[in-house]
Amino acid sequence: MYLHNFDKGKSMNTSSNWVKKGVLLAIAITLVFFMSGSGVAGVEKLWTEKTTITNPDVSPVGGILFRVLAEKLSPAVVNVRPMKKVTKAYGNFPYGNSPYGMPRMAPPQMKPHGPKEFRQRGEGSGFIIHEDGYILTNAHVVENSDSVQVALSTGGLFKGKLIGVDRVADLALIKIDSPDPLPVIPLGSSKELKPGDWVMAIGSPFGLDLTVTVGIVSAKGRSLGATPYDDFIQTDTPINPGNSGGPLINTQGEVVGINTAVMQMGQGLGFSLPVDLAKKLVPELKTNGKVTRSWLGVSVQDITLADKESLKLGVDQGSLVREVVVDSPAYKAGLKMNDVIVEFNGHTINNSRKLPKEVVYTTSGKEVSIRLVREGKARTVVVILQPFPEHMMS
């Protein structure tokens, strides 16, 4: 697969930072620690979860008519403009190509001089989740930027403050200060979303403000190989560079996903981060500016027929342990190579991709029960997750 993050033009399976992190995380699975309900005391809820549209026109598919949604929700969709300082030298040297492919030379009267600094602007999208100015977008939209500008559809232009970034989930929280309450989009539930459901995307593809496109959910739980946590919503809704960070909206006018990536080799293959994951991340991004992760310390893979027969596993599905890191939580709990993890914290594990998705909400330091099959016999172990070692995150 040849995959690109919007706005960056980076292959997701070559030299990008995402792949490097994916390789690292495959060696030692990390489990994202999110604050539980009791752990976010004092942090106000940063989003609305109920649609405020009244007396809507109704479409034949049973939801609010898309033109009504576009009219009501577009004011809460913003254009995110990351700014970066770039230094470039000027003088009597080639500065581009002619229509015939030959290098253009600077006019003779232009004397060479030293480098000049200017600001390079990127393009992305985002959406307001709180009237106080909190905005969600993708981490790759704002990474490596020196500053961020946020443009509203009403014409307002604000300096954005980067509150928190999680590069693994590709999520960023920005805040702008406005003298007036801002329009918001309510957050729905990606869990309730089903393949075949109608969805709408609003964003700024190629810098074209407030572009609205419509399609359906093609699939859920897609893994693109960037990290073990991949759990994308696949949609055929047309999305393009510049849509990154924009909302994917259901027929009730609620955000169900954040548009994140596209498969350039195919048509109608867009991928969005589930909003349920974003809702778990937001409190910690606001409080700490980053997401604290826990460490299990195993490398896993899916079970093949050859594995089942040669290792006498006794099961067809599960997460096959291929390596246990010495002194890791898994090692201390007694996990061994060729164990098959079939249940984690009460949740069934039927493949290696599901394990990190199921444990993503598990708190570091908590005792977790793991059911596994070893040499055809079932057993249960208890593991205490630890914070991810800092030296392994570099």
C-alpha positions as a printed NumPy array, in Angstrom:
array([[  0.   ,   0.   ,   0.   ],
       [  1.133,   3.521,  -0.732],
       [ -0.362,   5.793,   1.863],
       [ -0.038,   9.489,   2.469],
       [ -0.861,  11.767,   5.335],
       [ -2.658,  14.815,   4.019],
       [ -0.662,  18.014,   3.584],
       [  2.71 ,  16.333,   4.001],
       [  3.18 ,  14.175,   0.906],
       [  5.022,  11.531,   2.937],
       [  4.727,   7.864,   2.215],
       [  3.453,   6.231,   5.393],
       [  5.446,   3.053,   4.715],
       [  8.814,   4.618,   3.941],
       [ 10.877,   7.139,   5.903],
       [  8.276,   9.066,   7.872],
       [  8.407,   9.395,  11.631],
       [  5.145,   7.49 ,  11.829],
       [  6.755,   4.321,  10.439],
       [  9.711,   4.636,  12.797],
       [  7.342,   4.824,  15.726],
       [  5.351,   1.929,  14.304],
       [  8.451,  -0.265,  14.188],
       [  9.363,   0.704,  17.735],
       [  5.891,   0.004,  19.017],
       [  5.794,  -3.366,  17.252],
       [  8.887,  -4.43 ,  19.176],
       [  7.406,  -3.507,  22.512],
       [  3.665,  -2.893,  22.43 ],
       [  2.706,   0.206,  24.351],
       [ -0.686,   0.704,  25.826],
       [ -2.06 ,   4.202,  25.944],
       [ -2.92 ,   5.397,  29.422],
       [ -5.941,   7.616,  29.536],
       [ -7.351,   9.285,  32.605],
       [-10.425,   7.513,  33.849],
       [-13.535,   9.448,  34.772],
       [-12.282,   9.824,  38.336],
       [ -8.85 ,  10.85 ,  37.105],
       [ -9.917,  14.002,  35.287],
       [-11.425,  15.855,  38.206],
       [-11.307,  19.597,  37.642],
       [-11.116,  19.285,  33.856],
       [-14.282,  20.636,  32.296],
       [-15.81 ,  18.788,  29.393],
       [-14.504,  20.366,  26.224],
       [-17.215,  19.332,  23.816],
       [-20.944,  19.12 ,  23.23 ],
       [-22.525,  15.741,  22.526],
       [-26.06 ,  16.696,  21.509],
       [-27.138,  18.108,  18.185],
       [-28.625,  21.575,  18.534],
       [-30.249,  21.721,  15.099],
       [-34.004,  22.253,  15.486],
       [-36.799,  21.636,  12.999],
       [-34.459,  20.163,  10.392],
       [-35.331,  19.149,   6.884],
       [-35.157,  15.365,   6.654],
       [-33.38 ,  13.475,   3.874],
       [-34.576,  10.228,   2.283],
       [-31.843,   8.314,   4.163],
       [-33.42 ,   9.117,   7.516],
       [-31.078,  11.859,   8.725],
       [-30.87 ,  15.625,   8.57 ],
       [-30.553,  16.919,   5.027],
       [-26.893,  17.479,   4.195],
       [-27.45 ,  21.032,   2.966],
       [-28.919,  21.878,   6.375],
       [-25.961,  20.301,   8.137],
       [-23.502,  22.145,   5.911],
       [-25.201,  25.468,   6.612],
       [-25.372,  24.935,  10.38 ],
       [-21.978,  23.314,  10.983],
       [-19.636,  24.989,   8.504],
       [-19.06 ,  28.04 ,  10.754],
       [-17.386,  25.708,  13.281],
       [-14.945,  24.306,  10.696],
       [-11.7  ,  26.26 ,  10.48 ],
       [ -8.701,  26.578,   8.2  ],
       [ -5.495,  25.726,  10.089],
       [ -2.377,  27.418,   8.724],
       [  0.914,  26.195,  10.202],
       [  3.735,  28.69 ,   9.679],
       [  7.431,  27.829,   9.463],
       [ 10.514,  30.006,   9.049],
       [ 12.517,  29.103,   5.942],
       [ 15.883,  30.498,   4.89 ],
       [ 16.704,  30.784,   1.196],
       [ 19.617,  32.359,  -0.641],
       [ 19.08 ,  34.736,  -3.56 ],
       [ 21.373,  35.74 ,  -6.408],
       [ 22.378,  35.053, -10.02 ],
       [ 21.621,  31.342, -10.126],
       [ 18.85 ,  29.115, -11.499],
       [ 15.529,  29.91 ,  -9.848],
       [ 13.051,  27.638, -11.597],
       [ 12.335,  26.055, -14.959],
       [ 11.143,  27.572, -18.207],
       [  8.153,  26.064, -20.039],
       [ 10.693,  23.984, -21.961],
       [ 12.28 ,  22.509, -18.85 ],
       [ 15.442,  24.652, -18.997],
       [ 16.624,  26.374, -15.789],
       [ 15.815,  30.052, -15.594],
       [ 18.656,  32.361, -14.563],
       [ 18.234,  35.446, -12.471],
       [ 18.635,  38.692, -14.503],
       [ 22.28 ,  39.883, -14.747],
       [ 21.46 ,  43.065, -12.831],
       [ 20.595,  40.976,  -9.772],
       [ 23.681,  40.765,  -7.633],
       [ 24.128,  37.69 ,  -5.434],
       [ 23.482,  38.344,  -1.785],
       [ 23.092,  36.397,   1.422],
       [ 20.235,  34.199,   2.581],
       [ 16.835,  35.687,   3.247],
       [ 14.308,  34.467,   5.768],
       [ 10.619,  34.14 ,   4.965],
       [  7.617,  32.302,   6.373],
       [  6.256,  29.238,   4.601],
       [  2.56 ,  28.462,   5.107],
       [  0.936,  25.057,   5.13 ],
       [ -2.743,  24.167,   4.895],
       [ -5.031,  21.994,   6.97 ],
       [ -8.445,  21.909,   8.572],
       [ -9.861,  21.68 ,  12.075],
       [-13.117,  22.119,  13.964],
       [-14.182,  23.923,  17.13 ],
       [-15.347,  21.655,  19.958],
       [-15.851,  24.286,  22.677],
       [-17.141,  27.846,  22.539],
       [-14.039,  28.987,  24.441],
       [-11.953,  28.251,  21.358],
       [-10.667,  24.664,  21.657],
       [-10.017,  23.135,  18.238],
       [ -9.167,  19.591,  17.147],
       [ -6.942,  18.847,  14.159],
       [ -4.257,  16.331,  13.112],
       [ -0.795,  16.358,  14.649],
       [  0.826,  16.13 ,  11.21 ],
       [ -0.889,  19.389,  10.213],
       [  0.938,  21.404,  12.872],
       [  4.118,  19.402,  13.492],
       [  7.413,  21.219,  12.868],
       [  5.628,  24.572,  12.661],
       [  6.856,  27.697,  14.443],
       [  3.37 ,  29.134,  14.855],
       [ -0.219,  28.389,  13.853],
       [ -2.853,  30.695,  12.375],
       [ -6.546,  29.819,  12.46 ],
       [ -8.964,  31.349,   9.963],
       [-12.725,  31.255,  10.587],
       [-15.317,  31.093,   7.831],
       [-16.65 ,  34.399,   9.154],
       [-13.382,  36.053,   8.194],
       [-11.775,  36.164,  11.629],
       [ -8.06 ,  35.355,  11.843],
       [ -6.501,  34.235,  15.125],
       [ -3.172,  33.131,  16.487],
       [ -3.532,  29.53 ,  17.634],
       [ -1.897,  28.2  ,  20.773],
       [ -0.805,  24.574,  20.608],
       [ -2.174,  22.974,  23.79 ],
       [ -1.234,  19.345,  23.208],
       [ -0.008,  16.899,  20.556],
       [ -0.111,  13.122,  20.295],
       [  1.826,  12.021,  17.221],
       [  1.001,   8.34 ,  17.633],
       [ -2.745,   8.958,  17.33 ],
       [ -2.095,  11.921,  14.978],
       [ -4.167,  14.325,  17.073],
       [ -3.573,  17.906,  18.183],
       [ -5.504,  20.308,  20.406],
       [ -5.309,  24.03 ,  19.61 ],
       [ -6.868,  27.018,  21.347],
       [ -7.735,  30.459,  20.076],
       [ -8.866,  33.427,  22.154],
       [-12.019,  35.089,  20.869],
       [-13.941,  37.901,  22.584],
       [-17.196,  36.173,  21.603],
       [-18.452,  32.594,  22.06 ],
       [-17.59 ,  30.471,  19.052],
       [-19.809,  28.025,  17.111],
       [-19.158,  24.346,  17.867],
       [-19.798,  20.935,  16.321],
       [-21.14 ,  18.271,  18.724],
       [-19.149,  15.054,  19.043],
       [-21.047,  11.83 ,  18.422],
       [-20.016,   8.183,  18.752],
       [-17.847,   6.336,  16.25 ],
       [-18.803,   3.088,  18.   ],
       [-22.373,   3.441,  16.725],
       [-21.186,   4.042,  13.16 ],
       [-21.78 ,   1.17 ,  10.71 ],
       [-20.543,   0.414,   7.173],
       [-23.057,   1.864,   4.733],
       [-23.91 ,   4.872,   6.922],
       [-23.927,   8.235,   5.153],
       [-21.285,  10.754,   6.219],
       [-20.199,  14.232,   5.209],
       [-16.758,  15.857,   5.258],
       [-16.13 ,  19.591,   5.568],
       [-12.671,  21.054,   5.117],
       [-10.258,  23.075,   3.004],
       [ -8.806,  20.767,   0.326],
       [ -5.982,  22.505,  -1.551],
       [ -6.783,  25.657,   0.427],
       [-10.35 ,  25.887,  -0.912],
       [-12.332,  26.984,   2.137],
       [-15.461,  25.158,   3.288],
       [-15.651,  22.392,   0.725],
       [-18.452,  19.904,   1.473],
       [-18.382,  16.307,   0.219],
       [-20.635,  13.326,   0.924],
       [-20.206,   9.539,   0.873],
       [-20.635,   6.444,   3.002],
       [-18.649,   4.533,   5.59 ],
       [-16.881,   1.728,   3.717],
       [-15.369,  -0.121,   6.687],
       [-14.228,   0.258,  10.292],
       [-11.187,  -0.905,  12.209],
       [ -8.749,  -0.405,   9.336],
       [ -5.018,  -0.732,  10.03 ],
       [ -2.636,   1.189,   7.771],
       [  0.533,  -0.184,   9.364],
       [  1.63 ,   3.147,  10.848],
       [  1.265,   2.056,  14.498],
       [ -0.247,  -0.901,  16.374],
       [ -3.072,   1.454,  17.407],
       [ -4.435,   1.996,  13.902],
       [ -8.23 ,   1.803,  14.026],
       [ -9.353,   3.994,  11.15 ],
       [-12.797,   4.557,   9.669],
       [-12.613,   3.981,   5.917],
       [-14.886,   6.153,   3.794],
       [-15.468,   6.877,   0.119],
       [-16.286,  10.504,   0.934],
       [-13.991,  12.579,  -1.338],
       [-11.188,  14.064,   0.759],
       [ -7.928,  15.588,  -0.438],
       [ -4.785,  17.372,   0.807],
       [ -5.965,  20.193,   3.056],
       [ -8.84 ,  18.137,   4.501],
       [ -6.56 ,  16.824,   7.248],
       [ -7.989,  17.555,  10.679],
       [-11.462,  18.313,   9.351],
       [-14.593,  16.589,  10.676],
       [-16.375,  13.522,   9.335],
       [-20.041,  14.095,  10.22 ],
       [-22.999,  11.709,  10.474],
       [-26.578,  12.413,   9.383],
       [-27.448,  13.667,  12.867],
       [-24.938,  16.498,  12.628],
       [-22.334,  14.931,  14.957],
       [-18.618,  14.406,  14.418],
       [-17.8  ,  10.696,  14.158],
       [-14.257,  10.96 ,  12.81 ],
       [-11.308,  13.215,  12.031],
       [-10.1  ,  13.028,   8.421],
       [ -6.478,  11.917,   8.543],
       [ -5.072,   9.959,   5.59 ],
       [ -5.722,   8.887,   2.012],
       [ -4.544,   5.992,  -0.135],
       [ -3.182,   7.694,  -3.226],
       [ -3.142,   4.563,  -5.373],
       [ -6.897,   4.077,  -5.019],
       [-10.024,   6.129,  -5.521],
       [-12.501,   6.637,  -2.721],
       [-10.156,   5.4  ,  -0.008],
       [-10.015,   7.94 ,   2.794],
       [ -9.316,   7.229,   6.458],
       [-10.514,   9.026,   9.575],
       [ -9.513,   8.801,  13.226],
       [-12.515,   7.588,  15.321],
       [-13.951,  10.373,  17.458],
       [-14.295,   8.029,  20.462],
       [-10.5  ,   7.795,  20.635],
       [-10.167,  11.565,  20.32 ],
       [-12.615,  12.071,  23.203],
       [-10.416,   9.898,  25.403],
       [ -7.294,  11.834,  24.456],
       [ -8.585,  15.398,  24.805],
       [ -8.585,  15.657,  28.642],
       [ -4.965,  14.546,  28.911],
       [ -3.853,  16.688,  25.981],
       [ -5.425,  19.7  ,  27.714],
       [ -3.933,  18.889,  31.115],
       [ -0.469,  17.559,  30.22 ],
       [  0.067,  18.538,  26.594],
       [  0.805,  14.912,  25.709],
       [ -0.441,  11.365,  26.266],
       [  1.192,   9.177,  28.907],
       [  1.713,   5.618,  27.685],
       [  2.152,   2.319,  29.452],
       [  4.37 ,  -0.596,  28.503],
       [  3.594,  -4.299,  28.226],
       [  6.838,  -5.419,  26.603],
       [  5.898,  -8.036,  24.014],
       [  6.079,  -8.429,  20.256],
       [  3.085, -10.247,  18.765],
       [  1.796, -11.541,  15.446],
       [ -1.245, -13.277,  14.002],
       [ -1.457, -17.087,  14.085],
       [ -0.69 , -18.86 ,  10.811],
       [ -1.584, -22.457,   9.965],
       [  2.12 , -23.32 ,  10.049],
       [  2.417, -21.821,  13.551],
       [ -0.616, -23.73 ,  14.764],
       [  0.733, -27.072,  13.541],
       [  4.438, -26.714,  14.333],
       [  3.946, -25.14 ,  17.767],
       [  0.9  , -27.236,  18.683],
       [ -0.908, -24.086,  19.778],
       [ -4.341, -25.648,  20.143],
       [ -6.146, -22.458,  19.042],
       [ -6.895, -20.79 ,  15.718],
       [ -7.161, -17.178,  16.834],
       [ -5.376, -14.934,  19.274],
       [ -2.256, -12.818,  19.592],
       [  0.868, -14.998,  19.281],
       [  3.774, -13.788,  21.434],
       [  7.034, -13.814,  19.455],
       [  9.254, -11.937,  21.913],
       [  9.159, -10.92 ,  25.568],
       [ 11.431,  -8.061,  26.643],
       [ 13.554,  -8.889,  29.704],
       [ 12.413,  -7.099,  32.898],
       [  9.259,  -5.843,  31.167],
       [  5.802,  -6.13 ,  32.774],
       [  5.08 ,  -9.139,  30.544],
       [  8.342, -10.79 ,  31.597],
       [  7.612, -10.253,  35.288],
       [  4.108, -11.666,  34.831],
       [  5.551, -14.854,  33.368],
       [  4.567, -14.505,  29.708],
       [  6.686, -16.599,  27.341],
       [  7.423, -16.818,  23.653],
       [  4.735, -18.777,  21.742],
       [  2.046, -17.994,  24.323],
       [ -1.239, -17.077,  22.654],
       [ -3.084, -14.198,  24.326],
       [ -6.823, -14.807,  23.873],
       [ -8.242, -12.322,  26.392],
       [ -7.024,  -9.054,  27.902],
       [ -8.839,  -7.411,  30.806],
       [-12.039,  -9.275,  29.964],
       [-11.941,  -8.457,  26.235],
       [-11.571, -11.194,  23.626],
       [ -8.397, -11.009,  21.525],
       [ -8.743, -12.759,  18.176],
       [ -5.752, -11.224,  16.351],
       [ -2.575,  -9.272,  17.019],
       [ -4.114,  -5.97 ,  15.901],
       [ -6.93 ,  -6.145,  18.419],
       [ -4.661,  -6.425,  21.45 ],
       [ -3.385,  -2.818,  21.479],
       [ -6.834,  -1.53 ,  20.529],
       [ -8.442,  -3.286,  23.496],
       [ -5.795,  -2.232,  26.024],
       [ -5.55 ,   1.355,  24.775],
       [ -7.625,   2.631,  27.714],
       [ -5.784,   0.67 ,  30.405],
       [ -4.186,   2.682,  33.203],
       [ -0.498,   2.274,  33.992],
       [  0.024,   0.583,  37.368],
       [ -3.269,  -1.288,  37.218],
       [ -3.429,  -5.077,  37.636],
       [ -4.755,  -6.615,  34.428],
       [ -5.829, -10.215,  33.902],
       [ -4.557, -11.94 ,  30.771],
       [ -5.93 , -15.277,  29.578],
       [ -3.559, -17.194,  27.367],
       [ -2.992, -20.623,  25.874],
       [  0.403, -22.248,  26.389],
       [  1.161, -25.534,  24.674],
       [ -2.543, -26.151,  24.227],
       [ -3.47 , -25.486,  27.856],
       [ -5.372, -22.409,  29.053],
       [ -4.114, -20.349,  31.979],
       [ -4.473, -16.878,  33.47 ],
       [ -1.744, -14.444,  34.52 ],
       [ -1.85 , -10.992,  36.094],
       [  0.298,  -8.191,  34.707],
       [  0.966,  -4.727,  36.138],
       [  1.638,  -2.252,  33.342],
       [  4.52 ,   0.197,  33.696],
       [  5.208,   3.611,  32.145],
       [  6.844,   3.371,  28.751],
       [ 10.648,   3.757,  29.115],
       [ 11.657,   7.237,  28.016],
       [ 14.827,   6.052,  26.271],
       [ 12.755,   3.822,  23.985],
       [ 10.597,   6.735,  22.845],
       [ 13.469,   8.619,  21.177]])
